[in-house]
Amino acid sequence: MNSLNVVTPRPFPLMRPALAALLLSLCTALSPHASAQQRLLSIVADDHQQSAPSTSSSGDLVTLTPEATADLLAARQHYRDAISAYKKLPQTPEIVNKIGIACQHLQAYADARYYFTRAIHQDRKYAPAYNNLGTLEYHDKDYRRAERLYHRAIKLSPKTPQFWSNLGAADLASNKYRDGAEAYQRAYVLDPEIFEDIALNGLHEATSNEEMAKMYLCFAGIFARAGQKAQALEYIRKALLEGFHDRNAIQQDQQFASLRGDPAFDQLFPNHKK
C-alpha cells in the first residue's frame, strides 16, 4: 500500500498540465511485510532480468508463480500483458483489484471502476478496492464521494497510512484544510516516511500549483510539530516554489514558531521587516 512495493504495478506519471501533481496511492495488499517471493520479485525487477526462473542471492533456483509473473509484468509497466496474465488466475478480490490497478494505469478508467467494484462485490470488507475506487472519484473531481470511499477503507483498515494520505488529498481539494492536515498527520504517525513514499510510488493526478502548495504547507506543519526542522523547511521551500504568495501567513503561523530565528527560515523571507 506492504501495499505499494514489489507486488504492486509500478505507477507512472500520467499526462499532466503545468508542473503540479497530486499524488494518490493505489493499494493491493495490506501486509506491511514482504514475503520471500516478493523480495525476490523486487530483486528481479530492479535488475531488469528478462526471464524466469531466476536465481536468488543464495544461489537457489526459484521459479516465479503465475501470480508473481503477472506482478512482474505490471512492475515493468507491461500492463496489458499483466492483465492477460491476471485473467488466467482464479478471480479472487485481490486479483480482480490488481486488474483494476493495471487498467487505471492505462487510463482505462471505466474498466478500472468495473474491476474495483467487482472486487468489493466479492468481498465487502476488502479495503484496498474502496481506496482505489476513491482514486477514480478523485480523478473525476467528485471529492465528496472520494472522501466517503476513503473513510470506508479506513474503517476497515485504520492502520493503513496510504488511506489516510489519500483522504488528506481529497480534503484539501474540498478546501477542508484542517481535516486534510489531520488526515496527513494520521498518515505520518503511522508511517514517518509516507510523504517520501507517496512521491516515489503515488499515482499522479493533475491539480493546480495552488493546491500543491497548500499540500506542501500541510506537510511542512506536520514536520515542524514533530521537531523535524530540515524537512519542514524543505516543504516550505517547495510551497513557495509552487507559487504560495502569502509569506506573512507562514511567518505568523504558530505551527512554525519553532522555526523562527533559524537562519534557514529567515532566508526564505529576505524582505520581511521584524
N, C-alpha and C positions, 0 to 999 in steps of 0.2 A: 503494500500500500502504500517473510516481510512482503508487503503488498506492492511495492514498486521497485523491486530489484530484478533478480535474474529471470524469473519466470514471466515477468510482465512484458508485453510487447513494448519495445522502447519507443516512447513518444518522440515525435519530431515536430519542428516548428511548422504550423500552418501558415498560409499566406496572411500577412498582417499589414495593415496600413500604418504609416508613421513608425515610431520607434518603440512604442509601449506595447506590452502584452501582459495580460493577467494570467497567472499560472494556476491551473486547476490540476488536481491529481486524480487519475483513474486508479481503480483498485481491482485486484484479482483476489488474492487470499489475505487472511488476517494474521497469520502466524508471523511473529517477529523473528523467527529463527529459520535460517535456510537449511534445507536438508543436504546430505552429501551429494545427491543427484543435482540439486540446484547449484551447489558450489562448483561442481564440475561443469555445469552448463555455463556458469559465469566465466570460468576459465576458457572454455571453448569459444564462447562469444567474443571475449576480449582478444583472444589470439587470432580470431578470424580463420579458424580452421574450417575447411570446406567439406569435410566428410565425417561420417560416423561409421563404425565405432571409433572412440578416442581413447587416449591413454591418460590416466590420472597421474598426479605428481609422484605417486608411489610406484608407478610403473605397471599397475594393474590395468588390464584391458577392461573398459567399461562401455557397454552398449547403451545408447540413449533409448528410453522408452518412446513409444509413438507420441505420447503427450509432450515429452521433453523435446522431441524433434520438432513438433509443431511450435513449441515455445521458442525454440532456437530460430526458426524461420521468422517468427514475429520479432524477436530481439534484433534480427538483422534487417528488419523492415520489409521483409518479403510477405506483406500482409495477405495478399490474395492466395499465395501458396499456403500460408498458415491457416487461413480459413478453410481451404480444401482439406488440409490435414486434420483440423479440429472436427470437421463434419464427419470424418470417418470413425471418430471415437464415440463412446457412449455419451449421450447428450445430457450430462448432469448439469445442475445450475452453474457449477464452476466453469465447465467447458463452454456452455452457452454464453456465459458472461465474457469469456475470452474472445469468442467470435464477435460479440458486440464491440469490444475494445478495438479489435482489428478493423471492423467496419468504421468505427469513429475516426481512426487514424487515416482511413481512406476518404474521409469526409462523406461517407455514405450514411448520413445521419438517420434517415428513415429506417434503414436496415439495422443500425445500431440500436435505435429505440425498440424495434421489434425484439431483438435478442435480449436486451436488458429486461424488458417487460416479461418476456418468456421465462427468464431465469427467476424473476420474482414470483410468477405464477407457479413455478415448480417448487419454490421454497420461499414462503412469505417472510422468513427470518434471515434471508441471505443478504446481509447488509451491503456488500460491495455493489450489488446491482442497483440498489436505491441511490447510492452515491453516484454511480456512473450515469444513471438516468438524470440525476440532478445536473451533471455537467452539460447534458443536452439541453435542459431547460435554461441553464445559464447562457448557452450559446444562442438560444432563441430569445434571450433577454427577458424571459419570464422568471424574474428573480424571486418572486414570492413563491412560486411552485418549486423552484430550485431549493429555496430555504426549507420548505416543508420536507422535501426528499432528503436533504442533508440531516435534518432533525430526526427523521425516521432511521437513517443509517446510524446516527449517534445513539439513539435509544437502544438499538440492537447491539451496537459495539462502541460503548462510550470511551474506550481507551485507544481508539484508532486516531492518531493525530491528523492524518490527512483529511478525515471527515470534518474535523474542527476547522482546519485551514480553508477548506472549500466553503464552509459556512461563513467564515470571515470574509471571503471574497464576495459572496453573494450579499452579505450585509452591507459591505462598503458600496457595492453597486446600487443598493437601495437607499444610500445615504444614511444608513444606520451605523454611524461611525463608532459610537460607544459599544454597540453589540458586536461590531466587527472586531474591534480591539480586544474585547473579552474573548471572542472565539479564537482569535490568533494567540492570545495569552494561554488559553487551554491547550492549544496545539503545541505551543512552546514548552509548557510544563511537561507534557507527555513525551516530547522529543525535542531537546535543545538544538538539534541540527535540522529541524523541519524546514526552515526557510532556505537553507542551502540545498536541501534535498528537493524542494519544490523547484528551485532554479535549475537543478540538473535534470529532473525527471518529469516535471509538470507538463501538462498539455497546454499549449499556448492558445489563448482565446483573445481576439482583438479587443482592445479597450483604449480609452483615451490616456494621454500623458497625465492629465489631471488626476484621474483615478489611480494611475500607477504611483504618482507622487504621494497621494494620500495613503496608499497601502504601505509605501516605504516608511512614511512617518509613523504608522502603526507599529511596524517592526522596530523602528528606532526607539519608540517609547517603551516597548517590551524589553529591549536590551538595556535601556537606561535604568529601568526599575530593577532589573536583575543585576545591576552593577557592572555590566559589560560595556564600558565606555567606548572602546575601539569599534565594536560592532554598531553601537548606537550612532557614533559619529559617521561611520561609513554609510548607514542608511539615511541619515540626514543629508549627506552629500548627494546621494542618489535622488532623493526627493527634490533637492534644489536643481539638479541637472535635468530632471523631468519637467521643470518649469514651475515648481511651487514658489509663489511670489511673496507670500506673507511671512517674511523673515522675522518680523516683530512678534508674530504669534508664536513662532518657535522659541524665541528668546524668553518670552514671558510664560511659556507653558511650564507648569510646576513639575511635570514628569521629567523635564530636562534640567531641573535645578542642580543636580549633581554635576552637570557638565559646565556650568557657568564658572568662568575663571580659568578653565582649561584652555591653554593657548590654541590647541587644535580647534576647539569650539569657537573661540573668538575670531580665528582666522576666517571662519565661514561668513562672518558679518563685518567686513572691514570698515564699512561706513557707519556702523552703529555708534551712536554717541551715548555714553553712560551718563 
